[in-house]
Amino acid sequence: MHHMTTQDTIDLGSFTFECGESIPTLEVAYESYGEFTGDNAVLLCHALTGSAHVARRPDAGDGTAGQARAWWGDVVGPGKAIDTTEYYVVCANVPGSCYGTTGPSSTNPDTGEPYGTDFPPVTVGDWTRAQRKLLDELGVGRLHAVIGGSVGAMNVLDWLRRYPDDVERAASVAGAARLDAQCLGLDAIARRAITADPNWNGGHYYDGDPPEEGLARARQIGHVMYLSKASMGRKFGRRSAGREAARDEPPDAAAAFFPYREVESYLDYQAEKFTDRFDANSYLYLTRAMDDFDLSAGYDSDADALAAFEGELLVCSFTGDWHFTVEQSDALADACREAGVAVAHHIIDSDHGHDAFLVEPEKIGPPLSALLAEGLSGRAISDTEEPDEDEFAPVHTSLFSD
C-alpha cells in the first residue's frame, strides 16, 4: 500500500492565548502519516523539545523539521505498533516551540522582528486548543486516540478535560497530573541559567550571539533529570573520559589536576548538540508551560477534571523514572477510578529513567498497539500494581526493526 505522509504548515489565523494576549497569525507545523477514513485519526503529542517529526519519512532526509531523528520512529510507521497503514496519525509542533510552529523566534508581522520575549506566555491548554483548530482544518472531528509522552502526556490529559467528547481512547506515557516541587525547582534553575547568560539580552538576542552557554547548562540539568541513578551508574560510573574526549580548556588551573569524567563528557556533548538545534526562548516558554500544568486547576480534583471523559485511558509508567514517577501515574489511575473513567495502569520495569519512553520502544509499543486495536481489554495491557514479567505479551521483534 502506498504510504502517505504529509509535512506542512497551516495558518490558523489570529490566536488568543489563555493569558488573554493575541497574535495576528498562528502557523502550526504538522506531519501526518497514513490516510484518514473518518474514524481512524490518532493525535500524537510530543515532549518538551520534540517536533512534529515523529516517524521516519520515505521522502525526507534525516533533517526533517529541524530535528535529527524521528522521535518515535520505532513506534510509529507502517507495520509498527502505531501502524500508519491502519491509522491516520497526526503530530503537530506546539505553539512556543522553534520547529515550524509560531514561537518566540518567529517574526512578529507587526514589527518585522522576531517576537523574542514579547511572545505571549504559553500554556499546555494553548497547545491543545491549537491542535483542535488544526484538526478542524484537516476535517478530523472525533479522534480514535490521543497519545503522548512526558509533557505530551499532560497535553493528552488536557484533551480529556477540555474536549472529553472528542476522544475515544487515550494514553498517558510517562506523564503526571502535575510536576512535583523537586522538578519545579530544577526547571527554575535551568531557566535561570539561560536568563543569566550575558548574551540573553532580555530574550532579544536574534541579531547577535544567542545565549548558548545558558541553554547548554539548562539542557544538562534536563538530561540528568531524564536519566536514573541506575542508568547513569551503568553508563558512566566514575570513569574518566578517554584522552580523545574533546574538552575545552579546564575552567581553572586546579581543575586540570582532576579527571574529566565520562558523565561530564556526555553532558557536554549532549548540550553542544542541543544548542545547535533549539532556541533558548522556546526552552523558557515550554518548561514554564509544563511547570504550570495542573490537571485539577479549575476543578475540585483530578477526578472531577476527568469525569466527563467517557472513553478509555491507558496510563504507562516506568519504574526508573523519577521525573514523572510511577506513583504519579498511580495517583492519576486512582483519580480515573474515582471518576468512573475506564483506566489501566501499565507499569514497565525499566531502569532507564524518564528517557525510557523514547529508548525502549519494544516495551511501550505493544500496550499502545493493543490500546488502539482492542482498547483496555488488549492482551498486551495489564493493570498491575507491581510489574510481573508474565504479564507482558511477547514482543514481535520485527515490529521494531527498520
Secondary structure, DSSP 8 states (H G I E B T S, - for coil): ----EEEEEEE---EE-TTS-EES--EEEEEEES---SS-EEEEE--TT--S--S--TTS-TTGGG-SS-TTTTTEETTSSEETTTSEEEEE--TT-SSSS--TTSB-TTTSSB-GGGS----HHHHHHHHHHHHHHHT--SEEEEEEETHHHHHHHHHHHH-GGGEEEEEEES--SB--HHHHHHHHHHHHHHHTSTT-GGG--TTS---HHHHHHHHHHHHHHHS-HHHHHHHTTT-B--TTS---S-SSGGGGGS--BHHHHHHHHHHHHHHHH--HHHHHHHHHHHHH-BTTTTSSSHHHHHTT--SEEEEEEETT-SSS-HHHHHHHHHHHHHHT-EEEEEEE--SS-TTHHHH-HHHHHHHHHHHHHHGGG-TT----SS--GGGS----GGGG--
